[in-house]
């Protein structure tokens, strides 16, 4: 056959442009958890067993058992063989738990406990029969998780179920519970004491679908009300009412629909029905009549594209939201119910959709802001929201699956409440319960045998150890009000909660050590690490450069890292690379403890609620990312607990925080470098500060004494030394406090001086000679020659130096603030849009669009298995026996078609090879064989859970069409075909052509995946991925390339609101293009007109804060948009942040800077940016300049072909999460580095 370029489309042409993802892809629950098979002694490679175990019944809802309750469980053992199954099975009850793998919040690992009970069951099952049996294991009273494991001698071990011993959950009607969860069966939630969920509700335009929805809602809401569970409903798309009569994915440039997530927003003509639909639900099921306490519109309704079918412009969202909100208000007036209205699953999205134009029209509707995954970046400090009448805007977390193991739960929830969450969430339901599913019953289903035959049942929900931890969380924190962070000027983290109903003895304290382990390094004090980590890293830095493989030091250090980080699988081959990577990231705390005296009136409890007794009159709490509960156990106990904590002793952590500040004056004898020294402990510290600053000789204080929690700024004086040409001074400081430990810091210091001079903005940099450079690099190990050219403004970068180094210069005069950048950049960018005149309509659907007819389009793409997968399942090369090739093909849309013309007088055996990797890969494929008239000859053949790869064999004759269908278009590996093989069919077999062809299915062979030589293809071979064919005489094989499109017309008179592509924003990162962002922090935090510095009981900085008052994007405009340049105003004081989406309502302040100057020039591998910002744009900065005071300033260099480079990255004075630069969803660092104006 002939292969054409049209047939062999690049995978990216049709496959998931714009990106699609499987829901929950990052979560790995149940058997997919790390170490599941190893801990339980199961065979991970085994798919097929002689028997199947199915859980039938339990006497404890969801396998949750309270103190004193004994489990009674029923199972079915089904014999899958043709012979009787007999023997004595052994059942083991085994305690287990899950723990966090440091740095990965998504996938916990299974940890073993120990054997708790054993029992036996006599097995006697006839061939293909079944045996039901009951067991009553002796469940220990200790709270936690327990697994049941079934061993049938000679037949393998299987996991039976998981059960937990848990604290009882109390449940009373509560309109606004403070802890929520995903939707589980209501009885299971009540068992844990969880009383709030998010509940998805579709708005169906189709009447029949809506009737089914309403019946389902009545049943569900009645059940929730019965169990005192409040539901915050989230309304999204249902069936019908779409423009073009279908969801709208993104389009290619020529208007063809791609396989992306789609916009499912209904037509405006149905908004009236939508309002009545909302009103009816609120009237019938709003609080207190029903369980609904709040409503939201759509899950994660991001602009441009989102996971749940929102892809419309924000104007459409505002229209629909207002209809929904008015329905809630009407129901409140007319039916006496209260349903709060919220949005929009992130504070950033809420600001963009409701407050982009400085208009408070939507503030009256915004009762709560729903957030997802914001951690300590809670929107709880916004003045306008706090001052809203009649009540402030609440902060509700409706999805943050980050505390996904028992050890993280207490700390995450306590910190979130401290960050101002009025309702926390925090964990993924798949780690709490097994057998959970997203169908209407809420559980998975299975087929079992009965005396009457086979039938399908709902499986019992099974509790994992996390369920026990959730029960403890609800008992110990639950609906308690957060009071304070005890140590607001130091560590450890001690979160204090008041008792319920004002009961003083009912308070709870949560103690944790390492918020970085919970939230990453965008929490406070990211540089305060364990002394063990500092010592180990110090030795590693010292020895690594000269380390010889096989030496004693090599072996010792390798083994130490392998023990600390078992999941990294460190060995000789990767040791050096892993060590370098680990030097740059935080390590889990080791050896950090908090000791407090125990007087018998309070107690310590573990993550499951087990009481821990003190030793020798004291508690010694290991501090890391796990949380510890402390509670009163006797009158006066809570006060005694708080007093003990205030006198507790922290050990094993650095004793102080050291924050060096850049020079604000030229380096010369007498110049001062400021260092902030902060005693983070509750005891006095005394010690010596020493270190080095580049090649400078510095004067250090003789002795430094600090009171408990004291912060002091000291000055290090330059005694000798010359200025560095690159304006960079590597700094290492150590504060040695003797027995109290030590602290250290590493940073690269600069002289931050804004030169006083007038600059001609022409892109030449001639006027910048003598101005000190600020060099930034994406690679800390950039070659010296590149760095040197960076700090010399007149030197160009060598050709071929692609990216990753830049030098920035600052200056001012009476009219302007000047900034220039010289960037190593070998990927010239034509520029971006002119945002002042952007045609917003170009981002939305045209009047006419097109889509492939999926039943008639048969294009395909050539792809490759990964090297690891190809080694297991790649097809054998025709020229190298036993050598596998990765190449294969896959449907470009959802199916490919192979037309075969075979002899009509005899059967030909045709075998199709589908590569599969392994049976857990979630691949799926369907095979159809049709006659020339289109009728099916064999019915659908489905392939799933294939072990490695499958040879599927048919016998065929005449003209047949074989269709391979990928029913999971979002799953790239599904539906792949690597080979077609031809062999002689059954001699003399009788058959009859139908529709010109004949086919019958013979069978499948999973042995020796991919290896066909000597097994298949004796008469002919077709390997489409390798473009290889050797067909039998009289056989023709043609892969069809039908390209059938339908024309679609947007309805007249309706704004074309569906996004056709991702929006382009002016920040330089959405998408990436060459530009420079600059930002000024000129207003003290406590005077910020938009936010307060902190809430009561917290300290400034605990919640990530606004650290920029003015931000500008310095952009080059592409010739297609008029050419030239544009300075875009990104942020100003007093306004909510926004992102400048197409069709976003405009604020008075937004737009291009008219009186500024900007030049771009690209010369070889050198990009030059030069700009002047008039003082009228930055009056607060001008006031600081005129007063002779420093300003905090930062910049970020963006590149269309490489990583961005931010001045504040990895500096001791900064941390992640500062809302310094746009966009909000890209990492930025707090704008806390000062610059002085040259006089």
N, C-alpha and C positions, 0 to 999 in steps of 0.2 A: 504494500500500500504506500501511498504518498504522504509525506508529512509536510505540512505548510506552517509558516510562521503564524498564520492566523489560528491554527489548531493549538499550537504550543504557546498559548498565552502565558505571559509572566503571571505568577500567582497573585501578585499584588493588583493586577488589573481589575479583577473581579472579586477578589476574596477579601472581604472585610475592610475595604478602604474606609478610613475614619474610625475603625476599631469597633469590635463588638466583644463582649466578655460574657462568660458564663457567671451567673449569679453564684455567689459564695465560693468563687474559684480559689480564693486565698485561704479559705477555711478547710481544714482537714480533720474531720471528726471521726469518731468510732475507729474502725480498723485502719483508717488512713492516718491516725495519729502516730507521731514518732514513737518507735520502740514497742508498738502494740504487740507485734508478733513475738518479739524477743522476750518481753516481760511475761507474756502468757504462755510461752512455750508452744506457739502455733507455727505451722508451716506456711510461710508467706508465699512460697512458690507453688503451693498446691491448690488446684481449683476443684478437682473432682474427688468426691468421697463416696463411700459405699452407703452412706446414710445421711439423712438430713434431719436436723433438730429444729423444731419450731416451738416458740413459747406460746402457750394457749391462754393461760389465765394466771392471775395473781390476786392474793387477798389484800394487797396493799396498793392503793392507787399509784400507778407509775413506778411501782417497786420502791416506794418511800415508806420507811418503817420508823415509827416513833419509839421512844424508850419503852421497853417491856413487850413490844409486839414481836411475834414470831412469824416469819414468812411461810406461806404455803403456796407453792408454785406448781403449775401443771405444764407439761411439755408433750409434744408428739415426736416420736422417733420413727422416721419413714425409711424403709428398706428400699434402696435404689437398685438392688441387684436382682438377678434371677435365681438366687439361692437363698435359703433361710439364713437369718442373721441371729447368732446366739452367742452368749457370753455374759460376763459380769463386768458391767461398766462402773468405773470409779468417778465420782463427782467430787471436785475440790472447791471449797469456798476460800477465796484468796483476796486479801485486802489489797487495794491499789489506789492510786491517785494520779493526778497530772500536775506538772510543774512547767513553768515558763522556761524557754530556751532564751537566754539573755540576748536582747537585740531583735527578737522575733516575737511580736505579740500575737501573731496569727495562729501559729501551729505549736501547741504544747507537746510535751513528751510524757509518756506513761512511765510511772515509777512503781516498783513493786513494794508491797508491804510484807505480807507473810501468810502462811497457811493458817486459816481460822477454823476449818471444819472439813471432815471427809465423810463420804457416805457411798454406798454402792447401790446399783440397780441391776436386777436380773433382766437381761435382754433376750427376748425370744420372739422374733418377728418373721413371719413367712415371706417368701419371695414377693417383692413389690408390695408388701403389706405395711402395716403401721402398728405402733404400740403407744398408747397414751399412758403417762405415769406422773405421779405427784411426788414432790419432795418437800421437806420442812427443815431446811438447814438451820443450825444453831447460830444465829446471827449475833455477834458480839454486841455489847451495849456501847462500845466506843463508836462515836460518831465518825462517819467517813464512808468510803465506797468499797464495795465487795463484788468480786466477779465469781461466777460459777463456771467451772471448766469441766468438760465431759470427755473422758478417755474410754474408748472401746478398744481393748487389746487387739493390736494388729490392724486396726481400722483408722487410727489417727485421733488426734485431740481436736475438739471444737469448743468455741466460746458459746456458752449457753445464754447468759444474761448478766445484767449488772443490777445490784440493789444497793440501797444506802440506808444507814441509820442516821436520822436527822432530828434536830430540835423541832418540836411541834410549831406549826405556823398558826398564828392567831389571825382571825379575819373578822372585821366588822365593817359596816358601810363607811366608805371614805371617798369623798368626791375627788380629792387631789392627793393620791398617794405619792410619796417622794421617791419610790423606787419602781421602775417598770421593767418589762421584759418583752421578748417576742411573744407572739400568740402561741400558747400551748392549749391542750384541752383544759377547760376551766377547772375541773376537779383536781388536776395535777397542780395547777398554779395555786389553788387554795391550800393544798397540802403543804406547800412551801411558804405560804403567807405572802406571796406576790400578788398585788392587787391592781396593777395597771399594765395595759398593753396598748400597742398600736395595732389597729385593725383595718385591713384594706377593704374598701368598698368600691365596686365598679359602678359607673353611671352608664347604663345600657340605654341606647336610643331604641334598639329593637324591643318592641313590647313584650314578646315572649321571654326574651332573656331577662328583661327587667322584672317580670313576674317571678321568675325563678330566683333572681337575686333577692327580692323582697321576702320570699318564703325562707330562704337561707338566713337572711338577716334576723328575721323574727326568732327563728330557732336558736341562732347564735347569741343574740342579745338577751333572750330569756335565760339562757344557760349562764351567761356572764353575770347577770343580775342576781341569779340564784346563789352564786358563789362570791358575791361582793367584789367583783372585778370591774374596775372602771376602764372604759375603752375610749381611746383617742382615735377617731376614725380618720383615714386618709383616703380621700376620694380620687379615683383616677379613671382611666378610660375603660369602657366596657365594650359592648358590641354595637356597631352601626354608627351612622351619623358622620362618617368621614368625608372630607373632600376627596375626590377621585375614587370614592368608595373603597378606600383602603388606607392603612398606615403609610406614611410618606418617609422613606429613608433619604439619605443624602443622594445627590445627583453627581454624575460626571459633568465635565465642562459642557458637553453637548446635550445635557438634560436627561441622561439615562440613569435610572434608579440603580443604586448599588446595594450591596448586602451590609448595611449598617443598622444600628438601632434607628427606630423610626419615630416620627411624630404621630401621636394618636389623639391629638386634640380634636374634639368634635366641632362641627360647624356652628357659627353663632346663632343660627336659626333655632337651635335646640337649647339655648341658654335659658329660655323661659321654662321649659320642661325640667331642666337641671335645677333651677331654683325651687320648683315645686317638689321635686324629688328630695332635695335637701331638707326643705321645710317638713315634709311628711316624716322623714327619718328623725329629725330633731324633735318634732312634736310628740312622736310616739315613744322614742327611746332616749330623749335627752334627760339629763340628771335633774331631779331625783326619780322621775318616772322610770327611767331606764338607765343603762350603764354608761351612756355617752357623756363624757366630760369635756371633750374638745374635738375640733375638726381641722384638718389640713387639706390642702389641694395638691395632690400628686406627691409621689415619692421622688425626692431629689430632682426637682424640676430645673435642672441646670440650663443655661442658655446654650443653644447650638446643638447639643446632643446629650442624652442622658440614658440611664439604664432602664428606666421604667416607662418609656414611651412619651416623654415630654420633649418636643423639639420645635415648639412654636415660639413666636416672638413674645417679648414680655408684655406687650400691649394686650395680647390675647389672654395671657395669664391674669393680668389685672382685671380684665373684663369678667372672666369666670370667677375670680376670687371675690370680687365685689358682689356678684350674684349669690355666692355661697354665704358670705358674711351677712348680707342683708337677710337671708333666710334664717340664719341663726338668731339675729336680733329680733326678727318677727316672731319666731317661735318663743323667744323669751318673753315678749310682750303678751302674746296671745295664749300660750300654753303653760306659762309659769315654769319653764325649764331653763337651765343655764348650761349652755354649750360654748366654751371658749373657742376663739378662732385663732389659728396660728399659722406660721410659715417660717421659712421656706426651706428647711433642712440644713441651712447654714446661715450664719449672720451675714456673711458676704452676699449671698444670694438674696437675703431679705432686704439689705440696704439697696442692692441694685434694683430690685423689682419695685420696692415701695417708696424709697426715699431718694431717688436719683436727681430730683429737681428741686430739693429743699422745700417740698410741699408736704404738709402733714395730713393729707387727705386720708391716707390709709392707717394712720396711727390709731384712730378710733376703733379700727377692726383688729388691730394686732394685740391680742390678749397675751399671746406667748410667742416666743421665737423658738422654733424647733431647730435643733442642731444635730449634726452627725460628725463624730470623730474630731471634735475641736479641742479635746483635752483641756489644757489650762489656758487656751485662747477663748475663754468664755466671754460672750458679749454682755457681761453683767455690770459693766462700768459706765454705760452710756447715759449721760445726764437726761437726755430727752426721754429715754425709755424709763428711767427711774422716776422721773417726775410726772409721768403720764397719769391722768385722772380719768375715772375714779380709782384706778389701781395701776401699779407699774406693770411693765411688760415682763412676764415670767420667762424663765429660761428652762426649756424642757429638752432633755436629750431623748430623742426617739430612735436613734441607732448609733451606737458606738461599741462595736464588738471588739474591745481591746483587752479586757480583763478575762482572758480565755483559759485561765487555769486557776486553781484554788488559791495559790499563793499570791496572785495579783489582785484578787477581788476586793479585799478590804481596803487596801491602799488606794486603788483607783477610785472607788466610790467615795471614800472619805475626802480625797483630794478634789474630786469633782464637786462635791457639796461645798467644800471650802472655796472653790472657784466661783461659786454663786449659782450653781445649778439648783433650780427648784424641784427638778425631777431628774434623777440619774437613770442610766440604763446599764451600759458597761460590759455586757457579756453576750456571746453568741449562743443561741439556744441549742445548737447541735452539740455543744460541749456539756450541756446540762442533761439532755435526754437523748437516748437512742430510739430508733424506730419513728422518729419525728418526720412528718412529711407535710407538704404544702397543699394537700387536698382538703376537701371539706371536713373529713373526719379528723384531720390533724395527725394521723399516723399512717405508717406504711401498711400494705396489705400482703398477704401470703396465701398460697393455696395449700390446703391440708386434705387428708383423706378422712372420710367418715364411713359408717356402715352403708350409707346411702350413696356413696361415691365421693368425687372430689368437689370441694367448694372453696370459696375465697373468704377470708376472715380479716378483720382488723387486728393487727398485732398489738399486744400490750405495750404502752410506752415504758421504757426502762430508764432508770435513773443512773447517771454517771456520778462520780464523786463530787463533781461541781454542784450537783443538786444539794448535797449536804452543806457545802460552803454557802450557797444561796440562802438556805434556811438559817444558817448562823448569821449571815448578813442581815436578814430581815429581823431576827431576834435582837441583835445588838445595835444596829443602826436604824433600819426600817424608816419610820416616819419621825424620828427625832430631829429636832432643829439643830443645825450647826451653830456652835457658839463662837469658837475661836481657834486659831493656831496658837498654841501655848507659847512657843519660842519664836516671836516675830522678828528677832534679830539674830537668829542662829539655828542650830540643829540639835537633835534630830527633829524629824517631822512628827509633831504630836497634835492630832486633831481632836478637839473636844466637842462632844455633843451633849446637849441638855436632855434630861429625862422626859418621858412622855407625860403629858398632862401636868407639867410643872413639878414632877416628883424628883427631888434633888438626888435621891439615891439611885435613880433609874438612868443616870447618865452613862455614856460610853466614851472611852478614849481609844483611838486607833493610833498606833505607833508604827512608823515605817522608816526605813533608812535611805532608800535610793529612789527618788522620783525620776531620775534619768532612766532607770530600768522600767518605769511605768509609762513615761511620756516622751522618752528621748531627751536630747540635750536642749530642748526649748523650755525646760523648767529652770527655776532658780538654782543657783550654785552648781552649774554643770561641771565646773572644774574641781569641785571638792570630792576627791576620791579616797579610797581606802589607802592606808599606809602600805599595806601589802601590795597593792597595785603599783604604787609609786616606786617601791623598792624593786619589784620585779621588772618594771619597765626601765628603770635606771640601769640595771645590770644588762638587760637586753640591748639597750642602746650602746652601752660601753663595749660589749663583746661581739655584737653581730657583725660589724665591718670586717673583723679579722677571723671570724669563726671558720674552722675547718671541719668539713664533713667527716663524721666518725670520731671526732675528738671527744674527750670526756665532757667538756662544756657543751658541745653540740648535743650530745645524748641527753645530758641533764636538762638543758633548756627546752629541747624538743619534747621530752617526756613531761616536763612541767606544763607546757602549753597544751599538750594533748590531753592531760588530765583536767586542766581548767576548762577547756573547750572541746569536749568529746564530739560534739556535733560537727565540728570542722574537719574531723578525721585527719589530723595533722600527722604527716610522716616525713621521711627524709626528702622525698621528691618535692613536697610543697612547703617545707618548714620555713625557709627563708622568706618566701612570698607571704605566707600567713603571718609570720612574725612582724614584717613591715606593716602589714595591714592592721594587725592588732595594736601596734604602737600608736595608731592614729584614732583608735576608738576607745570608749570607756569599757572597763571590765566589771564583772559582777563584784559587789563588795565581798570581801573575805576578811574575817577577823575583826569586824566592827561590832561592838556590843553596846548596850545601854544597861547599866546596873542600877537598880533601885531597891531600897529597903522595903520589906514586906512586913506589915504589922498584923496580918490576919483579917483585916477588914475589907480587903479588896483582893481580886484574883485576876490571873492571866488566863486567857482562853486562846486556843489555836484557831486556825482558819475554819475548822469544822464545828467549833463550839466546845471542844473538850477542855476541861479545866486542867491547868498545869500547876503543880504544886511548887512553891519556892524551895530553894536549896540553901541551907544555912542562913535562913532569915532574909534572903534576898532573891529577887528575880534578875536573871541575866538574859536579856533579850538579844538574840542575834539580829543584827540590822542589815537588811539587804532590800530586795524589792518586795518581800512578803510583808503582809500587814499583821499586827498583833492587836487583839482586843483586850482591854482592861476594864473591869467593872466592880462596882461595890458589891460586897457580900454581907455587910453588917451595918447597923446604924453608924453614921459618920464616915462610912467607908469612901464615899466619893471625894469628900474634902481631903481625907487622908491620902487618897490616891493622887490627887492633884499636887498636894504638898510634897509627896515622895518624888513625883516626876520633876518638880522644880529643883529638887536637890539631887537628882540622878547624875550618874557619871557616864559620859560618852567616851568610848575608847576605840582605838583602831582607825579613826578617821583623821584626815589632816586637821591640824589644830586651828588653822586660820585660812582665810581667803586672801590671796594676794592679787591685786589688780594694778598693774603698772599703767601709767598714762603717758601718751606720746609727749615728746618735747614740744613746747610751745615757743621756743626761742632757738636761735642757731646754736649748734654744738660748738662750744668753746669753754675754756676754763671758767668756772663759775656758773655754767648753765645748770638748770635744775630738771631732774626727772622725778615726777611725783609718783608715789606708790600708795595705794589705799590698802591698809592692813586691817582686816576684820577678824576679831576673835569670835568664832562661831560657837564657842562652848560657854557653859554656864559657870565657869570658874576662871580665875585670873590666869593670864599667860605671861611668861617672861622668857625672852630668848634673844638670839642674835640673828640679824639679817645679813646675808652675804650673797655674792654672786658676781656676774659680769654683764656688761652692756657693750657688745661689740668689742672693739679694741680700746675702748675708753677706760681710763683709770678713774674710778668713782670713789667717793667718800660715803661710807655707810655709817649709820648710827652705832655707837658702842653697844648699847643694850636697849631693848624695847620691851616695855611692860604694858600690858593691856588688861583692863578690867573685864569682867564677864560681859560678853556680847559687844564690847567696845569696837568702834570703827574709828580709825585715825589715818589721816593722810600725812605721810612723811615725804621729805625731799632728799633725793640722792644728788649730790653735787659732782659735776665733772671737774676732776683735778687736772687731768692731762688727756690729750688726744686730739686728733684732727677730724673734721667732718668726713663722713663716708660719701663717696661719689654717688652711690646709689641711694643715699638717704635711708639706709636700712641698718639697724643695729640689733643683731640677735641678742636677746636677753635671757638670762637664766638667773633666777633668784631662789634662795632657800632661806626659810625662817626656821631655825632650830630651837625648839622649845624644850629640849632635854627630855625628861621623862614624860612630858605631855605630848611628845611626838614632834612632827615637823610639817612644814608646808613648802610647796615649790610651785613655780610658774615658769613657763617658757613662752616667749612671744618675740615678735620682731618689731622693734620700735622705730618710729620715724620722727622727723621734725615736721610738724604740721603748721606751716606758715603760709598764709594767703598773701602773696607778694603784692606790693603796692606799685602798680604800673598800668599804663594804658596799652591795650593790645589791639592790633588791627586784625579783625576776624577774616582771614583770607585762606586759612588752611595751610599756611607755610611753616608755622611755629618759629619763625625768625625772632619774634618778639619775646620768646620764652627762654632764651638763653640766660643761664644763671638762676632760673627758678628751680627750686628743689622738686625732684620728681617723687611721686608716690607710685611705686611699682607693685603691681598685683600679678599673680600668676595662677593659672589653673593647676599647674604642676609645681609642687614645691621643689622639685629636683630639676627645674629647667636649666638648660645649658648656660654656663656663665656668659658665653659670647652673645647669646640672645638677650640675657638680662642686661648686659652692658649697653647694648644698642637701645634697650628700652629706656634707660635713664638719661640718655643723651638725646635731646630733642632734635638735633640736626642729623642724626644717623638713621638711615633706613634699615629695615630688617632685610636679611638675605632672602633671595627668592627661594621658595620652597618651605620657609618657616611658616607653618600653617596657622597656628593659633595658640592661645594659651598664655600670652604675656602682654601686658600693657603698662604704660606709664601715664599718669594723670597729673596735670598741673593746675594750680589755682592762682587767681590774681583778682585785684579790684582797683577801681578808681572812683571818682565822685559820681559816676553815672551807672556803672555796671559791676556786676560780679562776673568774672571770666573763668572759664574752665576749658581745658584742652586735653585731648587724649591721643596718644600714639599707640596703635594696636598692631601686633603681629597677626596678620590676617591674609591668608592666601586664597580665600573664597569670597571674592568681591560680590557684594549684594547690590542689585539694581535699585533697591529701596522698597518702601512700603507705600501705603495709601496716603493721600492727603486727607487727614481726618476731618478737617474743617469743611471739606466739600465731598466727603464720602457719600457714594450712592448706596444708601442702606438697602435699597431693594435688590441689589445684586446678590445679597446673601440669602434670598428667599426664593421660593418656587416661582418658575416662570409660568406664563399662561399655558404653555404646552410642554409636557414632559413625556417620557417614554419608559417602558419597562419591558424586560424580557418576558415572554410567555414561558413560564417554567416547564410546562408540559411539552413544549415544542422546540425548546432551545437546548442544544447539546454541545455547547462549547466546553472545552476542558483546559486544564493547566498542567504543565509539567512541574513536579515538585520533587523534593528529596526528603527521605527520612533523616533524622539526626544521626550522627556517627554511632551513637550508642544504640539507637533503635535499629539502624541498618545492620549492625553486627548480630542482632537477634533475628531480624525478619526481612532484611533486604533480599531482593531476588538474585538468584545466582547468575553470574555473568556467563554469556555463551562461550566466551573464549578462555575462561579461567574457571575450571571446575572447582567448586567449593568456596569461591570468592564471591562475596555478596556485593551488590550495587545498591545505592540508596535511591536511585531514580524510580519514579512512578508517575502516574497521572491521577487527577482528581477532577470531579465535575466543577466547571467554572461557575455554574449557578447552583442547581441542586441535582443534576443528573448528566450522565454521559451515555452515548449510545454507540454500540458496535453492530453494524449490519454485516451479517454473514451469509454468504452464498455457498452452500454445501451440496455434495452429491445427493440426489433425490432417491437413488436406488439402494442406498446402504446408510447405516448409521455411522456418524463420526463422533468420537468422544471429544468433547471440548471442555477444558478445565481452565477456570479463572483463578488467578492467585491474588488474594487480598492481603497485603502486609498489615500487621496488627500490633506490633510491639509486644504488648502483654494483655492479659485478660482484665486488668484493672484500668486500661487506658481510656475507657468511656467512648471508644469508637463504635460506630453503628453504620451498617450498610444494608440496603435492600437490593436484591437482584430480581428482575423480571425478564421473562423471555416471551416475546410476542411473535405472532405470525406476520406475514406481509400485510394482512388486513388489519393489523393492530390489536387483534384479540390475544389475551393472555393464553399461553400454552401450558404453563406450569404453576401459576399462582405466585404470590410473593414469597421470596426466600429471604429471611432476616438473619443477619449475622451480628452477634454481639458477644462480649466476653470471650472472644477468641484468644487462644493461648499462643501468641507469637505470630501466627499467620495461618491462612486457610486456603487450601486448594479445593474449590467447589466444582464438582464435575457433573456435566450433563451429557446425555446422548442426543444428537440433533441430526436433522436432515432438511434439505431444501433451504428456503429463504427464511431466516429468522432474524429478529432484532433483539439484541440484549441491552437492557437498560440497567445501569448501576446508579442507584439513587443515594444521595447523602441526605437523610432526613434531619441532620443536625448541621445546618449550613454555618453556624457559628463555630463549629468544632473543626479546626483545620485538618486534622488527621483522619476524619471520617470519610468513607467512600473512596478510598484510594485503590487503584488497580495497578499491579506491577507486571502481570504477565498473562498471556492466553496461550494454551497449549493444545495441540491436536494429536489425537491417537485414534487407532482403529476402534470402531464400535463393536457391539456384540454381533458376531457373524450370524447371518441368517435370521436375525431378529425381525419379527413382523411389526410393522407400524403403518400409520396412515397419516398422510399430510393433511393439515387443516390450515386453510388460509395460505397455502403455499409452503408451509413448513411444519416441522414436527420437533418436539423437545420433551424430554423427561429428565427429572432430577435423579442423579445416581447416588451422590453422597459427598461428604466432605472429609478432608484429611488434614489434620493439624500437626502431623509428625514432620519433623525436619523442615521448619518453615523456610520457604524461599528456595530450597534445594530441589530442583526439578530434573536435573540431568540423570538419565537412567531410570526415571520414574514417570515423567510426563514429557510430552512433546516429541515422541518418536517419529511423528509424521510432519510436524511443523511447530514453529514457535513465533510468537509475537510479543516483543517486549517494548511497549510504547514509550516508556520513560527513557529507554536507551536508544530509541529510534531503530530498533533491530527487528527484522522480520524474515522468516523463512517459512513460507506457507506451503501446504501440500498442493500437489497438482489438482486443479479443478476447484480450488477453494479461493474465494475472494473475501477480504475483510476490510471494512472501511469504517473508521471512526467518523461519525457525522459531525459536521460543524455548522449545523443549522443555527441561524441567528435571527430569531423571530421576535419582533418587538410590537408592542401595543402602544397606540397613541392615546394620551390622557389629557383632558382639558379641565383646567381649574374652573370651578363654577363662577359664572359672571356675577359681578356686583359684590363679591366677597374678597376682602383683603387677602393676598397670598401670604399667609402667616407662617408657613412651615419653612424652617431652615433648609436650604439646599446644600450648605457646606458650613464648616466651622467658621465662626466670626473671626475677623482680624482685628486685634485690639492694639492700641498705640504703645504698649509697654515694652515691646521688643522681645517678649517671651511667648506671645500668644498670637500667632506662632513665632518662632525664633527668627529675628532679623537683626542686621547690624544697627546698633544704636548705642547711646549712652544715657543712662538714667542718673540723675543727681537728686539728692534729698537733703533738707535742712531740718534740724531739730532745734528750734529757737525759743519755744515756750516751755517753761518749767512744767513738769508733769502735773503738779497740784493746781496749776492755772489753766490747764487745757480746757478750752471751751466745749469740747465734745464729750470728754470722759472725766470721771473722778479718778483720783489716784488709787483708791482702794476702798473696799467695803469694810464696815466695822469688824474687828476681830481678825483682819488680815493685814498684810503689809504691802506697800507699793512694790510692784514687780512680781508678786505671786501669780497674779493673772497677767498673761502677756498683754502688753500695752501698746498704744500708739506711740511711736517714737519719731514720727515725721510730721512736720507741719506744712512743709512745701516740698513738692516733688515735680520734676519735669522730665519728659522724655524728649531727647534730642534725636530727631529722625531725619533720614534722607528719604525724599519722595521719589518714587520710581517714575521714569519717563512716561509710562502708560497713564500715570495720574498727574501729569503736568510737570514733573521734575522739580528740582530745587530742594528746599529743606523746610522743616516745620518743627518748632518748639511747642510741644503739647503740654499744657498745664494738667498735671495728674492729681494733685492734691493741694488744698488750701486749708488754713485754720478755720475751724467752726463748721465744717461740712462733713457728713458721712462720706466714707470712701465709696467710689464707684469705679466701674471698669470700662465705661464708654462703649456699650454694645450697640449694634445697629438697632435703630428705632427706640433706643432708650430715651425717655424724657430727659430733657436737658436742664442743667442748672445754669443760673445766671453767670456763674464764675467760670464755667468750663469753656475750653476752646484753645486756640493757638495764641501764643504770645506775640502780639503785633509789633512791639517795639524792641524785640530781641534780635540778635544776630546769630547766624549759624552757618558754618561751612563744613562740607565733607570733601575729602579728597582721598583717592586710592592710588597709590604709586607702588606697583609691583606687589610685594607682600606687606606693605605698610598702609594702614588706614589712619587717616588723620581726621579728628573731629575738633572743632573749635567753636566756642559759643560765648555769647554775652547775654546775661540776664539783667534787665533793668531793675534798679532798686525798687521801683514802684510795684514790682511783682512780689517782692519779699521784704515788706516793711519791718517785720520783727527782726530779720537778719540785719537790716540796715541799722536798726536801733542798737543792736549789740555792737556793730562796727563803730558807730559814732560814740558809744560809751566806752570803747576800748576793751570790750569783753569778748571772750571766745564764743564761737558758735559750734554746735555739733553738726558734722557734715559727713556724708557718705556718697559713694558712687558705685554703679554697677555697669560693667562693659558687657554688652550682649553681642553674640556672634551667630550668624546664620549657619555656620559650619562647625561650631565648637561650643564648649561650655561657657557659661557666663562667669565673670570674675567680679566679685564684690569686695570692696575695701574692708568691710567689717567681718569678713569670714575668718573664723578660727582666731579671733583676737580675744585676749583676756578680758577686755572691757565690754565685750558684746556677748550676746547669746542668740540662738535661733528664736524666731517667732516674734520679731519686733514690728510687724506691719510697716516696715521701712519702705519697701518698694512694692509696686504692683507687678504681677497680680497677687492676690491673697493666697492662692494655692501653690505658689512657688516659694521655696525657702528663701527667707531673707533674715538679716541679722540686725539686732537693735542698733539704732543710730545714736551711739553714746561716745563717739570719739571726737574730742574737741580740736578745733583749729583756731589759731590766733591770727589777727590781722596785723600785718607788718605796719609799723608806724612811719 
